[in-house]
Amino acid sequence: MDDLLLKILAVTAVFALIFGPLATRSSMRREPVYGGTLAKVFHFLGVTLLVVVLPSVLTALILGGGFRVAFPVGMTLLLSSLVMLVIFAVFERPARTAALADAEDRGWTEKDARTSGL
């Protein structure tokens, strides 16, 4: 491995350690994960890889790697993220379907009307 690629991977790892958990936590706050531990692991990996695509491409361009380095690094991270998120979906889909099927649609109740603020 050449020195340029090692520098790009080091910067990418720093961004992954900082922004990966933040983005994953934000995503899980908006939509909870129902698929268990494996689903959470693949969700974390997919989100983290997606978050570091831009910093790694910009690092490759800034350090002088040009398009011939930036493009393969970016595409590798992007495709790896896609694979991780597809694996996440395999674990998540049945669990989400089961969890949401249990939630009964009770319609609009008096309590909902009073707390809605309308």
C-alpha positions as protocol buffer text, in pm:
chain_id: "A"
residue {
  index: 1
  type: MET
  ca { x: 0 y: 0 z: 0 }
}
residue {
  index: 2
  type: ASP
  ca { x: 138 y: 335 z: -88 }
}
residue {
  index: 3
  type: ASP
  ca { x: 171 y: 629 z: 150 }
}
residue {
  index: 4
  type: LEU
  ca { x: -116 y: 828 z: -7 }
}
residue {
  index: 5
  type: LEU
  ca { x: -368 y: 550 z: 44 }
}
residue {
  index: 6
  type: LEU
  ca { x: -259 y: 504 z: 406 }
}
residue {
  index: 7
  type: LYS
  ca { x: -313 y: 876 z: 472 }
}
residue {
  index: 8
  type: ILE
  ca { x: -658 y: 863 z: 310 }
}
residue {
  index: 9
  type: LEU
  ca { x: -754 y: 560 z: 518 }
}
residue {
  index: 10
  type: ALA
  ca { x: -628 y: 728 z: 838 }
}
residue {
  index: 11
  type: VAL
  ca { x: -837 y: 1039 z: 776 }
}
residue {
  index: 12
  type: THR
  ca { x: -1133 y: 820 z: 684 }
}
residue {
  index: 13
  type: ALA
  ca { x: -1096 y: 621 z: 1006 }
}
residue {
  index: 14
  type: VAL
  ca { x: -1092 y: 941 z: 1214 }
}
residue {
  index: 15
  type: PHE
  ca { x: -1410 y: 1066 z: 1045 }
}
residue {
  index: 16
  type: ALA
  ca { x: -1568 y: 721 z: 1088 }
}
residue {
  index: 17
  type: LEU
  ca { x: -1492 y: 717 z: 1460 }
}
residue {
  index: 18
  type: ILE
  ca { x: -1631 y: 1066 z: 1512 }
}
residue {
  index: 19
  type: PHE
  ca { x: -1930 y: 1088 z: 1280 }
}
residue {
  index: 20
  type: GLY
  ca { x: -2032 y: 722 z: 1239 }
}
residue {
  index: 21
  type: PRO
  ca { x: -2184 y: 679 z: 1586 }
}
residue {
  index: 22
  type: LEU
  ca { x: -2348 y: 1022 z: 1567 }
}
residue {
  index: 23
  type: ALA
  ca { x: -2515 y: 950 z: 1235 }
}
residue {
  index: 24
  type: THR
  ca { x: -2620 y: 603 z: 1345 }
}
residue {
  index: 25
  type: ARG
  ca { x: -2773 y: 732 z: 1668 }
}
residue {
  index: 26
  type: SER
  ca { x: -2959 y: 1004 z: 1477 }
}
residue {
  index: 27
  type: SER
  ca { x: -3092 y: 749 z: 1230 }
}
residue {
  index: 28
  type: MET
  ca { x: -3204 y: 513 z: 1506 }
}
residue {
  index: 29
  type: ARG
  ca { x: -3376 y: 799 z: 1687 }
}
residue {
  index: 30
  type: ARG
  ca { x: -3586 y: 877 z: 1379 }
}
residue {
  index: 31
  type: GLU
  ca { x: -3662 y: 513 z: 1293 }
}
residue {
  index: 32
  type: PRO
  ca { x: -3598 y: 245 z: 1556 }
}
residue {
  index: 33
  type: VAL
  ca { x: -3428 y: -80 z: 1455 }
}
residue {
  index: 34
  type: TYR
  ca { x: -3635 y: -389 z: 1533 }
}
residue {
  index: 35
  type: GLY
  ca { x: -3405 y: -660 z: 1393 }
}
residue {
  index: 36
  type: GLY
  ca { x: -3185 y: -723 z: 1695 }
}
residue {
  index: 37
  type: THR
  ca { x: -2809 y: -701 z: 1743 }
}
residue {
  index: 38
  type: LEU
  ca { x: -2705 y: -814 z: 1395 }
}
residue {
  index: 39
  type: ALA
  ca { x: -2936 y: -560 z: 1235 }
}
residue {
  index: 40
  type: LYS
  ca { x: -2789 y: -286 z: 1454 }
}
residue {
  index: 41
  type: VAL
  ca { x: -2432 y: -388 z: 1365 }
}
residue {
  index: 42
  type: PHE
  ca { x: -2498 y: -385 z: 991 }
}
residue {
  index: 43
  type: HIS
  ca { x: -2693 y: -61 z: 1024 }
}
residue {
  index: 44
  type: PHE
  ca { x: -2398 y: 97 z: 1204 }
}
residue {
  index: 45
  type: LEU
  ca { x: -2150 y: -26 z: 942 }
}
residue {
  index: 46
  type: GLY
  ca { x: -2367 y: 87 z: 651 }
}
residue {
  index: 47
  type: VAL
  ca { x: -2431 y: 433 z: 792 }
}
residue {
  index: 48
  type: THR
  ca { x: -2068 y: 482 z: 892 }
}
residue {
  index: 49
  type: LEU
  ca { x: -1939 y: 382 z: 549 }
}
residue {
  index: 50
  type: LEU
  ca { x: -2187 y: 616 z: 386 }
}
residue {
  index: 51
  type: VAL
  ca { x: -2086 y: 907 z: 609 }
}
residue {
  index: 52
  type: VAL
  ca { x: -1715 y: 876 z: 528 }
}
residue {
  index: 53
  type: VAL
  ca { x: -1749 y: 874 z: 149 }
}
residue {
  index: 54
  type: LEU
  ca { x: -1726 y: 1252 z: 109 }
}
residue {
  index: 55
  type: PRO
  ca { x: -1436 y: 1307 z: 354 }
}
residue {
  index: 56
  type: SER
  ca { x: -1233 y: 1029 z: 194 }
}
residue {
  index: 57
  type: VAL
  ca { x: -1287 y: 1159 z: -159 }
}
residue {
  index: 58
  type: LEU
  ca { x: -1202 y: 1514 z: -54 }
}
residue {
  index: 59
  type: THR
  ca { x: -892 y: 1389 z: 128 }
}
residue {
  index: 60
  type: ALA
  ca { x: -779 y: 1201 z: -181 }
}
residue {
  index: 61
  type: LEU
  ca { x: -823 y: 1512 z: -394 }
}
residue {
  index: 62
  type: ILE
  ca { x: -655 y: 1745 z: -145 }
}
residue {
  index: 63
  type: LEU
  ca { x: -354 y: 1516 z: -96 }
}
residue {
  index: 64
  type: GLY
  ca { x: -296 y: 1506 z: -470 }
}
residue {
  index: 65
  type: GLY
  ca { x: -432 y: 1164 z: -558 }
}
residue {
  index: 66
  type: GLY
  ca { x: -658 y: 1307 z: -823 }
}
residue {
  index: 67
  type: PHE
  ca { x: -950 y: 1134 z: -985 }
}
residue {
  index: 68
  type: ARG
  ca { x: -764 y: 805 z: -1029 }
}
residue {
  index: 69
  type: VAL
  ca { x: -747 y: 762 z: -650 }
}
residue {
  index: 70
  type: ALA
  ca { x: -1056 y: 952 z: -533 }
}
residue {
  index: 71
  type: PHE
  ca { x: -1305 y: 771 z: -758 }
}
residue {
  index: 72
  type: PRO
  ca { x: -1212 y: 412 z: -663 }
}
residue {
  index: 73
  type: VAL
  ca { x: -1196 y: 500 z: -293 }
}
residue {
  index: 74
  type: GLY
  ca { x: -1535 y: 671 z: -305 }
}
residue {
  index: 75
  type: MET
  ca { x: -1700 y: 394 z: -505 }
}
residue {
  index: 76
  type: THR
  ca { x: -1555 y: 124 z: -280 }
}
residue {
  index: 77
  type: LEU
  ca { x: -1694 y: 293 z: 28 }
}
residue {
  index: 78
  type: LEU
  ca { x: -2029 y: 362 z: -138 }
}
residue {
  index: 79
  type: LEU
  ca { x: -2074 y: 5 z: -263 }
}
residue {
  index: 80
  type: SER
  ca { x: -1960 y: -136 z: 72 }
}
residue {
  index: 81
  type: SER
  ca { x: -2223 y: 80 z: 241 }
}
residue {
  index: 82
  type: LEU
  ca { x: -2487 y: -49 z: 2 }
}
residue {
  index: 83
  type: VAL
  ca { x: -2393 y: -410 z: 75 }
}
residue {
  index: 84
  type: MET
  ca { x: -2405 y: -350 z: 452 }
}
residue {
  index: 85
  type: LEU
  ca { x: -2745 y: -182 z: 428 }
}
residue {
  index: 86
  type: VAL
  ca { x: -2886 y: -464 z: 214 }
}
residue {
  index: 87
  type: ILE
  ca { x: -2768 y: -716 z: 474 }
}
residue {
  index: 88
  type: PHE
  ca { x: -2925 y: -491 z: 740 }
}
residue {
  index: 89
  type: ALA
  ca { x: -3253 y: -500 z: 545 }
}
residue {
  index: 90
  type: VAL
  ca { x: -3247 y: -880 z: 541 }
}
residue {
  index: 91
  type: PHE
  ca { x: -3249 y: -885 z: 921 }
}
residue {
  index: 92
  type: GLU
  ca { x: -3471 y: -581 z: 968 }
}
residue {
  index: 93
  type: ARG
  ca { x: -3759 y: -648 z: 728 }
}
residue {
  index: 94
  type: PRO
  ca { x: -3921 y: -947 z: 902 }
}
residue {
  index: 95
  type: ALA
  ca { x: -3874 y: -797 z: 1248 }
}
residue {
  index: 96
  type: ARG
  ca { x: -4016 y: -459 z: 1145 }
}
residue {
  index: 97
  type: THR
  ca { x: -4316 y: -621 z: 976 }
}
residue {
  index: 98
  type: ALA
  ca { x: -4389 y: -828 z: 1286 }
}
residue {
  index: 99
  type: ALA
  ca { x: -4343 y: -533 z: 1524 }
}
residue {
  index: 100
  type: LEU
  ca { x: -4562 y: -298 z: 1324 }
}
residue {
  index: 101
  type: ALA
  ca { x: -4831 y: -561 z: 1273 }
}
residue {
  index: 102
  type: ASP
  ca { x: -4865 y: -587 z: 1651 }
}
residue {
  index: 103
  type: ALA
  ca { x: -4935 y: -217 z: 1680 }
}
residue {
  index: 104
  type: GLU
  ca { x: -5311 y: -193 z: 1657 }
}
residue {
  index: 105
  type: ASP
  ca { x: -5462 y: 99 z: 1470 }
}
residue {
  index: 106
  type: ARG
  ca { x: -5702 y: 238 z: 1728 }
}
residue {
  index: 107
  type: GLY
  ca { x: -5803 y: 540 z: 1523 }
}
residue {
  index: 108
  type: TRP
  ca { x: -5846 y: 892 z: 1658 }
}
residue {
  index: 109
  type: THR
  ca { x: -5937 y: 881 z: 2026 }
}
residue {
  index: 110
  type: GLU
  ca { x: -6062 y: 1148 z: 2262 }
}
residue {
  index: 111
  type: LYS
  ca { x: -5721 y: 1154 z: 2430 }
}
residue {
  index: 112
  type: ASP
  ca { x: -5553 y: 1216 z: 2094 }
}
residue {
  index: 113
  type: ALA
  ca { x: -5794 y: 1501 z: 2027 }
}
residue {
  index: 114
  type: ARG
  ca { x: -5724 y: 1664 z: 2362 }
}
residue {
  index: 115
  type: THR
  ca { x: -5343 y: 1636 z: 2336 }
}
residue {
  index: 116
  type: SER
  ca { x: -5313 y: 1735 z: 1969 }
}
residue {
  index: 117
  type: GLY
  ca { x: -5341 y: 2107 z: 2032 }
}
residue {
  index: 118
  type: LEU
  ca { x: -5589 y: 2162 z: 1749 }
}
